Amino acid sequence: MIRILKYGEASADEIFSRKDAARGIEATVSAILAEVREKKDEALFAFTEKFDGVRLSSLAVGREEIDEAVAMTEPKFLEVLEKAAENIRAFHEKQVRNSFLLHEKDGILLGQKVTPVDRAGLYVPGGTAAYPSTVLMDAIPAKIAGCREVVMVTPPGKDGRVNRAILAAARTAGVDRIFKVGGAQAIAALAFGTESIPRVDKIVGPGNAFVAEAKKQVFGQVSIDMIAGPSEILIVADKKTNPAHAAADLLSQAEHDRMASAVLVTDSEELALAVQKELERQLPLLSRAEIARASIDSNGKILIARSIEEAIELSNSLAPEHLELLLDNPFDYLHAVRHAGSVFLGRSCPEALGDYLAGTNHTLPTGGTARFSSPLSVDDFVKKTQFTYYTPEAFSRVAEDVALFAEKEGLTAHAKSALIRTEDEEK
């Protein structure tokens, strides 16, 4: 049963379960990365047979398998995929950054050139649950950014095939190439390249502890989006909140993972008790009740604050991945929210809406990293190159300033490279 605590009875570090899931697996992941780097496809086939229980003849997903998957997918779900994709595109197209040029003084041009990464790699989980939503959330921003190629990896099922919904989502999002490989070995393949799988420039997407640790270890060889931890939700609710709604929203995170954290903060003890009771009613009805039960019993909490303002301050100290404000006037509090991955405003905006259909991204910073990082966006798939141009006349006006700065740092060659150009003019 979920615990009910008074504000202050648990420290910020104790409210969310943010244990290092990678502890003890670093060496295992390192060995997998080294094996793939050396043996390439041979290692991928061996690891897929070992971890996924299937012997493959090819890693690539062919057009025929994709066509078959789409044909066998429920037409209504295909419509929903298209609707979600449309919303995701509309939101993320607003994030596109343009190159710029500054021409503020005679003879001086400064600018920034925005260029997409050439190849993006998407990791899509396929273990205890399949996530076609992740395909849309990760691939569409990459496509909007202008990546030349979007490559997806996802583990196969026991039948050697990829989940049909994932393939349908990949077709909808415009993924260019798909490969049947998961786990740390898939991250290694994207980072180093193999005979079948091309090396990418950026790896994005969530995964288990082995995937997260692999992303951490290959960072620098390639770019990554973030090190995603177990999912978490913080709900701020007042006494007018429907306890059944709050309980359902807590369980929507708890069913993700035994390590997920679902926390409610309210200024109403009456609501706290009602939600506790409602959780016990709803939980046994879930298809993933065992997972949700483990999450709620181990990591779930209900905190009673003295006010909604105090609840918001607690939220800022936690920097949750998902923040729901189940209040009549949520916009009155939005300005006070400083640290959160994604905020869901009002009583008719469950976090599940953002997971699937609204258009905002659901790949979010976890583990308190919302203090300094952001949701996945088009920015993740571009890089900025700055450029500078001075005419000889413009440079002569600042050469002595450059040289003085260099001399203060003891870098006389820097100073000389500036002054030598004015000496050439004097001759």
C-alpha positions as CSV (number, residue, x, y, z in Angstrom):
1,M,0.0,0.0,0.0
2,I,1.2,3.5,-0.8
3,R,2.6,5.5,2.2
4,I,1.1,8.8,3.3
5,L,3.6,11.2,4.9
6,K,3.4,14.7,6.2
7,Y,5.5,17.4,4.5
8,G,9.0,17.2,5.9
9,E,8.8,13.6,7.0
10,A,10.8,12.6,4.0
11,S,13.8,14.4,2.4
12,A,13.8,15.3,-1.2
13,D,16.3,12.5,-1.8
14,E,13.9,10.0,-0.3
15,I,10.7,11.1,-2.1
16,F,11.7,9.7,-5.5
17,S,13.5,6.4,-5.8
18,R,16.6,7.5,-7.8
19,K,19.0,4.7,-7.2
20,D,21.8,4.1,-9.6
21,A,20.4,1.3,-11.7
22,A,23.7,0.8,-13.5
23,R,25.6,-0.1,-10.4
24,G,27.3,-3.4,-10.8
25,I,26.7,-3.7,-14.6
26,E,29.4,-1.3,-15.9
27,A,31.9,-4.1,-16.5
28,T,29.3,-6.3,-18.3
29,V,28.3,-3.5,-20.6
30,S,31.9,-2.6,-21.3
31,A,32.6,-6.2,-22.3
32,I,29.6,-6.2,-24.7
33,L,30.7,-2.9,-26.3
34,A,34.2,-4.3,-26.8
35,E,32.8,-7.5,-28.3
36,V,30.6,-5.7,-30.8
37,R,33.4,-3.2,-31.7
38,E,35.7,-6.1,-32.5
39,K,33.4,-8.8,-34.0
40,K,30.6,-6.5,-35.4
41,D,27.7,-8.5,-36.9
42,E,29.0,-11.8,-35.5
43,A,28.7,-10.5,-32.0
44,L,25.2,-9.0,-32.7
45,F,23.9,-12.4,-33.9
46,A,25.4,-14.2,-30.9
47,F,24.1,-11.7,-28.3
48,T,20.6,-11.7,-30.0
49,E,20.5,-15.5,-29.6
50,K,21.8,-15.3,-26.1
51,F,19.6,-12.5,-24.7
52,D,16.5,-12.6,-27.0
53,G,16.4,-16.3,-27.5
54,V,16.2,-16.1,-31.3
55,R,18.7,-17.1,-34.1
56,L,18.5,-14.6,-36.9
57,S,19.7,-14.9,-40.5
58,S,19.6,-11.2,-41.1
59,L,19.6,-8.1,-38.8
60,A,17.8,-5.8,-41.3
61,V,14.0,-5.5,-41.4
62,G,13.0,-5.8,-45.0
63,R,10.3,-3.8,-46.8
64,E,8.1,-7.0,-47.1
65,E,8.1,-7.4,-43.3
66,I,7.1,-3.7,-42.8
67,D,4.4,-3.9,-45.5
68,E,3.0,-7.1,-43.9
69,A,3.0,-5.5,-40.4
70,V,1.2,-2.4,-41.6
71,A,-1.4,-4.5,-43.5
72,M,-2.0,-6.5,-40.3
73,T,-2.4,-3.5,-38.1
74,E,-5.8,-2.4,-37.0
75,P,-7.0,0.5,-39.4
76,K,-8.2,2.5,-36.4
77,F,-4.8,2.4,-34.8
78,L,-3.2,3.5,-38.1
79,E,-5.5,6.5,-38.0
80,V,-4.4,7.3,-34.5
81,L,-0.8,7.0,-35.4
82,E,-1.3,9.5,-38.2
83,K,-3.2,11.9,-35.9
84,A,-0.4,11.7,-33.3
85,A,2.3,12.2,-35.9
86,E,0.5,15.3,-37.2
87,N,0.3,16.8,-33.7
88,I,4.0,15.9,-33.0
89,R,5.1,17.5,-36.3
90,A,3.1,20.7,-35.7
91,F,4.6,21.1,-32.2
92,H,8.2,20.3,-33.2
93,E,8.2,22.4,-36.4
94,K,8.0,25.4,-34.1
95,Q,11.4,24.4,-32.7
96,V,13.3,24.8,-35.9
97,R,16.2,27.2,-35.6
98,N,17.5,29.2,-38.5
99,S,21.0,30.3,-39.3
100,F,21.7,34.0,-38.7
101,L,24.1,36.7,-39.8
102,L,25.2,39.8,-37.9
103,H,26.5,42.8,-39.9
104,E,26.8,45.4,-37.2
105,K,30.0,47.2,-38.1
106,D,31.8,48.1,-41.4
107,G,33.9,45.1,-42.6
108,I,32.7,42.6,-39.9
109,L,30.4,39.6,-40.4
110,L,29.5,37.2,-37.7
111,G,27.1,34.3,-38.0
112,Q,25.9,30.9,-37.0
113,K,25.1,28.1,-39.4
114,V,22.6,25.4,-38.3
115,T,23.3,21.9,-39.8
116,P,21.5,18.6,-39.0
117,V,23.6,15.7,-38.0
118,D,24.0,13.3,-40.9
119,R,22.6,10.2,-39.3
120,A,20.4,9.7,-36.2
121,G,20.1,6.4,-34.4
122,L,16.9,5.6,-32.5
123,Y,16.7,3.0,-29.8
124,V,13.2,1.6,-29.3
125,P,12.6,-0.8,-26.4
126,G,10.9,-4.1,-27.0
127,G,11.1,-6.0,-23.7
128,T,8.2,-6.1,-21.2
129,A,6.3,-3.6,-23.4
130,A,6.5,-2.3,-27.0
131,Y,6.4,1.5,-27.5
132,P,5.4,2.7,-30.9
133,S,4.9,6.1,-29.4
134,T,8.7,6.3,-28.8
135,V,9.2,5.8,-32.5
136,L,7.1,8.8,-33.3
137,M,8.6,11.0,-30.6
138,D,12.2,10.2,-31.6
139,A,12.0,10.0,-35.4
140,I,9.8,12.9,-36.2
141,P,12.0,15.6,-34.7
142,A,15.0,14.0,-36.5
143,K,13.2,14.2,-39.8
144,I,12.1,17.8,-39.2
145,A,15.7,18.7,-38.3
146,G,16.7,17.4,-41.8
147,C,18.8,14.3,-40.9
148,R,19.9,12.5,-44.0
149,E,19.1,9.1,-42.5
150,V,17.2,7.9,-39.5
151,V,18.2,4.4,-38.3
152,M,16.2,2.5,-35.8
153,V,17.2,-0.5,-33.6
154,T,14.7,-2.6,-31.6
155,P,14.9,-6.1,-30.2
156,P,13.1,-8.9,-32.0
157,G,10.5,-11.2,-30.5
158,K,10.9,-15.0,-30.0
159,D,9.6,-15.4,-33.6
160,G,12.4,-13.3,-35.0
161,R,10.1,-10.5,-36.0
162,V,9.6,-6.9,-34.8
163,N,6.4,-5.9,-33.1
164,R,3.9,-4.9,-35.7
165,A,2.9,-1.6,-34.0
166,I,6.5,-0.5,-33.9
167,L,6.9,-1.1,-37.6
168,A,3.7,0.7,-38.4
169,A,4.9,3.7,-36.3
170,A,8.2,3.6,-38.1
171,R,6.5,3.7,-41.5
172,T,4.3,6.7,-40.3
173,A,7.3,8.6,-38.9
174,G,9.5,8.0,-42.0
175,V,12.3,5.9,-40.4
176,D,14.8,5.0,-43.2
177,R,16.3,1.7,-41.9
178,I,15.3,-0.7,-39.1
179,F,17.4,-3.4,-37.5
180,K,16.5,-6.3,-35.2
181,V,18.9,-5.8,-32.3
182,G,18.4,-4.6,-28.7
183,G,20.2,-4.0,-25.5
184,A,23.7,-2.7,-25.0
185,Q,24.8,-4.5,-28.1
186,A,22.4,-2.3,-30.2
187,I,23.9,0.9,-28.7
188,A,27.4,-0.5,-29.6
189,A,26.4,-1.1,-33.2
190,L,25.0,2.4,-33.6
191,A,28.1,3.9,-32.0
192,F,30.8,1.9,-33.8
193,G,29.1,0.6,-36.9
194,T,29.0,-3.0,-38.1
195,E,28.8,-4.7,-41.5
196,S,25.0,-4.3,-41.4
197,I,24.4,-1.3,-39.2
198,P,25.8,2.1,-40.1
199,R,27.6,4.2,-37.5
200,V,25.4,7.2,-36.4
201,D,26.2,10.6,-35.1
202,K,23.5,10.8,-32.4
203,I,21.7,8.1,-30.4
204,V,18.4,8.8,-28.7
205,G,15.7,6.8,-27.0
206,P,15.0,5.1,-23.7
207,G,16.0,1.7,-22.5
208,N,16.7,-0.5,-19.5
209,A,19.7,-0.1,-17.2
210,F,22.0,-1.9,-19.7
211,V,21.0,0.5,-22.5
212,A,21.4,3.5,-20.3
213,E,24.9,2.4,-19.2
214,A,25.9,1.7,-22.8
215,K,24.8,5.2,-23.9
216,K,26.9,6.6,-21.1
217,Q,30.0,4.6,-22.1
218,V,29.8,5.5,-25.8
219,F,29.2,9.2,-25.2
220,G,32.1,11.0,-26.9
221,Q,32.3,8.5,-29.6
222,V,28.8,9.7,-30.5
223,S,26.4,12.2,-29.1
224,I,23.4,11.0,-27.0
225,D,20.2,12.6,-25.9
226,M,20.3,11.8,-22.1
227,I,20.8,9.0,-19.6
228,A,17.2,8.1,-18.9
229,G,16.3,6.5,-15.6
230,P,13.1,4.9,-14.3
231,S,9.9,6.9,-15.1
232,E,8.5,9.3,-12.5
233,I,5.4,11.4,-12.0
234,L,4.6,14.1,-9.4
235,I,1.0,15.1,-9.1
236,V,0.0,18.3,-7.3
237,A,-3.7,18.2,-6.4
238,D,-6.2,20.1,-4.2
239,K,-9.2,18.8,-2.3
240,K,-11.5,19.2,-5.3
241,T,-9.6,16.6,-7.2
242,N,-11.4,13.4,-8.1
243,P,-9.4,10.7,-6.2
244,A,-10.1,8.1,-9.0
245,H,-8.4,10.4,-11.5
246,A,-5.4,11.0,-9.3
247,A,-5.0,7.3,-8.6
248,A,-5.3,6.4,-12.3
249,D,-2.6,8.9,-13.2
250,L,-0.2,7.6,-10.5
251,L,-0.7,4.0,-11.8
252,S,0.0,5.2,-15.4
253,Q,3.6,5.6,-14.3
254,A,3.8,2.8,-11.9
255,E,2.9,0.2,-14.6
256,H,6.0,1.2,-16.6
257,D,8.6,-0.3,-14.3
258,R,9.1,-1.7,-10.8
259,M,11.5,1.1,-10.2
260,A,9.2,3.8,-11.4
261,S,8.1,6.5,-8.9
262,A,4.6,7.8,-8.5
263,V,4.1,10.6,-6.0
264,L,1.1,12.8,-5.0
265,V,1.4,16.0,-3.1
266,T,-1.8,17.6,-1.8
267,D,-2.9,20.0,0.8
268,S,-5.9,17.8,1.7
269,E,-5.6,14.8,4.1
270,E,-9.1,13.7,3.0
271,L,-7.9,13.5,-0.6
272,A,-4.8,11.6,0.4
273,L,-6.8,8.9,2.2
274,A,-9.3,8.7,-0.7
275,V,-6.5,8.2,-3.3
276,Q,-4.8,5.6,-1.1
277,K,-8.1,3.7,-1.1
278,E,-8.7,4.2,-4.8
279,L,-5.2,2.8,-5.7
280,E,-6.0,-0.4,-3.9
281,R,-9.3,-0.7,-5.9
282,Q,-7.8,0.0,-9.3
283,L,-4.5,-1.7,-9.0
284,P,-5.7,-5.4,-9.2
285,L,-7.6,-4.6,-12.4
286,L,-4.4,-3.7,-14.4
287,S,-2.8,-6.0,-17.0
288,R,0.6,-5.1,-15.4
289,A,-0.7,-5.3,-11.8
290,E,2.4,-7.1,-10.5
291,I,4.7,-4.4,-11.8
292,A,2.5,-1.5,-10.7
293,R,2.2,-3.1,-7.2
294,A,5.9,-3.3,-6.8
295,S,6.3,0.3,-7.9
296,I,3.6,1.7,-5.7
297,D,4.6,-0.3,-2.6
298,S,8.3,0.4,-2.9
299,N,8.5,3.9,-4.4
300,G,5.0,5.4,-4.3
301,K,4.2,8.2,-1.8
302,I,1.5,10.6,-0.9
303,L,2.7,13.8,0.8
304,I,0.5,16.2,2.7
305,A,1.6,19.8,2.3
306,R,0.4,22.9,4.1
307,S,-0.5,24.6,0.8
308,I,-0.4,24.3,-2.9
309,E,2.4,26.8,-3.0
310,E,4.4,24.6,-0.7
311,A,3.7,21.6,-3.0
312,I,5.0,23.6,-6.0
313,E,8.2,24.4,-4.1
314,L,8.6,20.7,-3.3
315,S,8.2,19.9,-6.9
316,N,10.9,22.4,-7.9
317,S,13.3,20.7,-5.4
318,L,12.6,17.3,-7.1
319,A,12.6,18.4,-10.7
320,P,10.2,15.6,-11.8
321,E,10.1,14.1,-15.2
322,H,6.3,14.5,-15.4
323,L,4.4,17.1,-13.3
324,E,0.6,17.2,-13.2
325,L,-1.2,20.2,-11.7
326,L,-4.7,18.9,-10.9
327,L,-6.1,22.3,-10.1
328,D,-8.9,24.6,-11.3
329,N,-6.4,27.4,-12.1
330,P,-3.2,25.7,-13.1
331,F,-1.9,28.7,-15.1
332,D,-1.7,30.7,-11.9
333,Y,1.0,28.3,-10.8
334,L,2.8,27.7,-14.1
335,H,5.1,30.7,-13.6
336,A,6.3,29.2,-10.3
337,V,7.4,25.9,-11.9
338,R,11.1,26.1,-12.5
339,H,12.2,22.5,-12.9
340,A,10.1,19.9,-14.6
341,G,10.4,17.8,-17.8
342,S,6.8,18.3,-19.0
343,V,3.9,20.0,-17.2
344,F,0.3,18.9,-17.6
345,L,-2.1,21.6,-16.7
346,G,-5.6,21.1,-15.3
347,R,-8.0,18.3,-14.5
348,S,-8.5,17.2,-18.1
349,C,-4.9,16.7,-19.0
350,P,-3.5,13.4,-17.8
351,E,0.1,12.6,-18.5
352,A,-0.9,9.8,-20.8
353,L,-2.2,12.5,-23.2
354,G,1.4,13.7,-23.6
355,D,2.7,10.2,-23.9
356,Y,0.7,9.6,-27.1
357,L,-1.3,12.3,-28.8
358,A,-0.9,15.9,-27.7
359,G,2.3,16.6,-29.7
360,T,4.8,17.5,-27.0
361,N,7.7,15.1,-26.7
362,H,7.6,12.3,-24.1
363,T,11.4,11.6,-24.1
364,L,12.1,13.6,-20.9
365,P,14.8,14.2,-18.4
366,T,14.6,11.9,-15.4
367,G,16.3,11.6,-12.0
368,G,16.2,15.3,-11.3
369,T,18.1,16.3,-14.5
370,A,15.2,18.6,-15.4
371,R,17.1,21.1,-13.3
372,F,19.5,21.6,-16.2
373,S,18.2,19.6,-19.2
374,S,15.2,19.6,-21.6
375,P,12.8,17.3,-23.4
376,L,14.0,15.7,-26.7
377,S,13.5,18.3,-29.5
378,V,14.6,19.3,-32.9
379,D,17.7,20.9,-31.3
380,D,18.9,17.4,-30.4
381,F,19.5,16.6,-34.1
382,V,21.3,19.8,-35.2
383,K,24.6,21.4,-34.5
384,K,25.7,25.0,-34.8
385,T,28.8,26.2,-36.5
386,Q,29.8,29.8,-36.0
387,F,31.8,31.8,-38.5
388,T,33.6,35.1,-38.5
389,Y,34.8,37.5,-41.3
390,Y,36.8,40.7,-40.9
391,T,38.1,42.8,-43.8
392,P,41.8,43.9,-43.5
393,E,40.6,47.4,-42.5
394,A,38.3,46.1,-39.8
395,F,40.9,43.8,-38.4
396,S,43.6,46.5,-38.2
397,R,41.3,48.4,-35.9
398,V,41.3,45.6,-33.3
399,A,44.7,43.9,-33.8
400,E,46.3,45.6,-30.9
401,D,43.4,44.7,-28.6
402,V,43.7,41.1,-29.6
403,A,47.5,41.2,-29.0
404,L,47.1,42.8,-25.6
405,F,44.6,40.1,-24.5
406,A,46.9,37.4,-25.7
407,E,49.9,38.8,-23.9
408,K,47.9,38.9,-20.6
409,E,47.5,35.2,-21.0
410,G,51.2,34.7,-21.8
411,L,50.4,33.5,-25.4
412,T,52.9,35.5,-27.5
413,A,52.3,33.5,-30.6
414,H,48.6,34.5,-30.5
415,A,49.7,38.2,-30.1
416,K,52.2,37.8,-33.0
417,S,49.5,36.3,-35.3
418,A,47.4,39.4,-34.8
419,L,50.2,42.1,-35.0
420,I,52.0,40.5,-38.0
421,R,49.0,41.4,-40.2
422,T,49.3,45.1,-39.3
423,E,53.1,44.9,-39.9
424,D,52.4,43.7,-43.4
425,E,50.1,46.7,-44.0
426,E,52.8,49.1,-42.9
427,K,55.3,47.7,-45.3
